[in-house]
Amino acid sequence: MKLLRVGAPGEERPAVRTEDGRLLDLSSVASDIDGAFLASGGLDRARTALAEGSLPELDPEGLRVGAPVARPGKVVCIGLNYRDHAAETGAPIPARPVVFMKDPGTVVGPYDEVLIPRRSVKTDWEVELAVVIGRRARYLDGPAAARAVIAGYAVSHDVSEREFQLEHSPQWDLGKSCETFNPLGPWLVTADEAGDPQNLGLHLSVNGVKRQHGHTRDMIFPVDHIVSYLSQYMVLEPGDVINTGTPAGVALGLPDTPFLTPGDTVELSVDGLGSQRQTFGQA
């Protein structure tokens, strides 16, 4: 099942995308797609309504697509989680997941404008597989237990300002939490439909030039391990988002490759999870 939110910012309504590409209104089932919806069995209610054929169809013409999860409580990120990306940045392969947090307010729609921060000279791209938590998780008993708490997956763009990230602070948050720096979506694809999260290709191009072409099988720490690991240190709540890392091909790791400037367009996708497209503007 593919869930999404459509409408103007702050006025999105929940919807489901059918196999033949139609949009059906989920407003009779839920007020929004958020942590409360996921925690209260919202996915099951949506499946039932979809099977009954009781959902009215929406006209997609002119409808903005928002992030598929409203107001995530936290966005947890895993850095250097692909061997080729660690190598291109000159970093050693981590023995444990590299964990940092990203301001949840950075989450925007998959086609929204992304703003390059003032004084930025190193705004960079990162296509990632995002995990959306569907049940409260604390001290999970290994990777197998992690599968039961995952609601689904989405495409995530972990936009990063490398000077802010690496030169302005010993922590990465300054370069990761600028406004609009986490386009998410277009859909939340439920775990049953997404299939094996370690069997997905990731793709990104800048102004039509291919920059990233990776695969989740090359993760150092797979999805189930990441979720279980994080639950030993923090409580994961329904609606939380986990960005699981990016493959090689970022500007930071490509000599003489320009960073992003206003007017640039980035297109990215993950197999089976849809695609994004953003034009970058100036803050």
N, C-alpha and C positions, 0 to 999 in steps of 0.2 A: 504494500500500500504506500502511495506517495501522498504525503500531506504537505500543504503549503498555506501561506497567508497572503491575501491579495487586498489591495486598497492603498490609500494614501498613508504616509507615515503616521502612526498613532491611531489609525482608523481601519486597520487590517481586519479582515474576516477570515475565519478558517475555511479551508476547502480541501478537497481530495481530487487528485488527478487520476482519471480512469486509464485503462490500458489503451483505449483508442484516442486518448488525448483530450477528452472533455473535462471541464472543471465543474465539480458539484459542490454546492454550498453546505458546509457543515455547521452553520450557525444554530440549527435546531438541536445539535448534539453537544456543542461546546461553545462557550463564549470566546475562547481563544485556544491556541495550541501553546501551552506553557507547562510549567512544573505541576500545577494543580490538575490540569487535564491528564497528564501522564500518570500522576500518582493515584488518580481516582478511577483508573480503568478506562480512560478515554479512548485508547486504541481499540479496545474490544467494542465499545459503543459505536465507534466509527465504522468498524468492520460490519457490525450488525446492520447499521443503517444503509451501508453500501450494498450489502447482500439483499436487503429488502427492496431496494430500488426506490426508496422514499425521499431521496435528496434532490432538491431542485437544481437545474443546471444554471451555471453562470455564463454570461457573455464575456469572454476574455478580452474583447476589443478595448484597448486603452487601459486595461487594468495593470497597475503596478504590482510586481511581485515583491513582497517583503521577505525578511528572514523567516524561515519556517518554524522557528522557536522564539516565542516572545519572552523578553526579559530574563535571559538565563541568569541564574544566581551567581555563577562564576564561569569563567573560561580558563581552563587549565591547559597549558601547552607543554609539549615535549620537544626539546631541542636536540639537534644532531642525531636524529633517529634513523637516518639512512647512511650507510657506509660511504656512498659516493659523495654525499653532501658534507659529511665530516671531513673527508679527504680534500675536497675542493677548498674548504675554509682553513685547512691546515690544523684541524683539531684532532686529538686522539680519539679513538673509538671509546665511548663512555662505558664504564663497567656497570653503571646503574643509570636509569633514565634521568635525563637532565630536565628538571621541572621548573617552570616559571608560570606566573599568572599574567593574564591580560585583562584589562578593564572590560567588563561585560558591556559597557556603554559603547564600545567600538563596533558592536554587531549591527550591521545594516543589511539591506537587501542585496541580492546577487547582481543587480543591474544598476544600483545606485552609484552616484558619483563618489569617488574617493578623493579626499582632500590631502594634498601634499602640505605638510606643516610649514609654517613660516620658519625661515632660516635652514630649511632642509636642503642638503645637497646629495643625500644618499638614500632616497626612498626606494625600496626594493620589493620584489614579489616573492611569494611562496605559495604554491598550490599544496593543499593538505586534505587528508581524509579526516573529517570531524566525526566524533562519536557523541551521541546524545544519550544521556542517562535517563532511564525510565522508572527506576525504583531506587529507594534510599539504599546506599551501600556503605558499610563500615566494616573493616577487618574481614574482608572476603577471604574465604578459604581456598585460595588458589585461582588460576585462570579459568577453570571450568565453571566456577561459581560466578565469574564475571559476566558470562554470556547471558545469564538470567536477568541482569540489571540494565542491559543495553536496549534502549527503545529503537534505535536505528542510527542511520548514518547520513551525512550530508557533505557537499563540497564546501571547503573553507579556504578563504584567501587570507593568510596570515601576513598582511602587509607589514613591513618593517622599515624603520629609519636607522640605518646602520651606524651613523655617527652618534646619534642619540643612544643607541643600544650599547655600543662597544667603547665609545670614547668619553661619554658624559657621566658614566656611572659604572661601578663594578657589577651592578645588576642590570638585567636586560629590559626592565619594565618601561623605561622612558622611551625606548625605540619601538615598543610594541603596542603602546596604549594610546596613541594619538587618535583623534576623532576619525571615525569611519574606517578604521584600520582592520576590520574583520567582516568583509562581506561573507554571508552565509546563505546556502541554498543553491538552487531554487526550491528543492524539496527536502523533507525529512523522509527518507526511504526506510521503512520498517525493517528490522533485522531479518525477518523471514524472507522478504523479497530481495534484500541486498545480497544475501548469500555470504560466501566466505570473504571476510574483510581483508584477508591476505592474498586475494586474487583479483586485484583491481588496478588498472592502469591510471596514472595521473598525467595530465597534459597541461601545458601553459605556453602561450605565445604572447609576445609584445609587439604591437604594431605589425602583426602578421608574421613575425619571425619566431620560429619555434625556439623556446628556451629550456623548457623542462619536459622530459618524457621519461617517467619513472614507473615503478611498480611496487605495490605494497608488500610483495613477497620479500623485498629487499630491506624491510624494516629491521633494525637491530633488535628492538623490543616490540613484539606483536601486540595487537589491540588487547587481547585478553590479559596479557601480562601487565600492560599499562594500567588497565582499570583495576585489577587486583592490587597492584603495587600502590597506586594512589590511595586506595581505600585503607591502607595501613597507616596513612599519615593525615588524611582529611576525610570528612564525611562527604560523599558524593550524593547530591540531591537530584530528584527528578527535574529535568530541564537544564541541568548543567551540561556544558559543552567541553569536550576534550579535543584539542588539535594535536594530531599524532605525529607531526614532523613533515619535512619536505625533502624530496630528492634533489640531486644535483641540478645545477643550471641557474642558480640565482646570480644576480649581478655581482654580489660580493665575491663569488668564486670564479668569475669569468673575467680575466684581465682585458682591459680596454673596452669592456661592455658598459655602455652608459646606464646610469641609474634613471629612474623615472622622472619625467618633467611634465608640466601641465600640457594637456592635449594628447598625451599618450593613451593608448588603449590596450588593455590586457584582457585576454580571453583564456579561460581555464575550464577544465572538466575532470571528472572522475568517472570511470566506466560505470554505467548503470545509475549514476546519481545525478545526471544532468550537467549543465554548463552554466558559466557565469560570463559576464562581459562588463567591464568598467572602463569609463573614461576618467582620467585623472584631472582634477582641477587644483586651484590654489586656495589654501585656507585664508 
